[in-house]
């Protein structure tokens, strides 16, 4: 009996994040309401952190909105972003750090395994590092798992790969 499997991962295309940040920086430089403003957006590829700086709360919301729009247009799920609380920075500006998350944390992986077990299909799921491998003897069962997980509003962006 052949066995089929697929992996559930939570990944973000870092190049697309980089492109979106660059586009947001250009828009920030061109917008009239940000003229003579200290507002900026920067991205650290190594640490996968985006830093927003704005003059006040209103401008910070506008900068966040610009970035969110650019990320969404480039196909980057906003669920992969973890926003820290805004903090006071130099010369009265506000700074906000955003982490770009990669991989499925252990507690979220356990939640996913519970959800899959709750479907009562003949499939096995096991946590393998920061991904989950789901295997079974029927492709239809695996496709049902994928369809169910896609229908959920899970707190991470889920990608299904290595279907064999």
Buried (B, 14 or more C-beta within 10 A) or exposed (E): EEEBBBBBBBBBEBEBBBBBBEBBBEBBEEEEEBEEBBBBBEBEEEEBBBBBBBBEEEBBEBBBEBBBBBBEEBEBBEBBBEEEEBEEBEEEBBBBBBBBBEBBEEEBBEBBBEBBEEEEBEBBBEBEEBBBBBBBEBEEBBBBBBEBBEEEEBEBBBEBEEEE
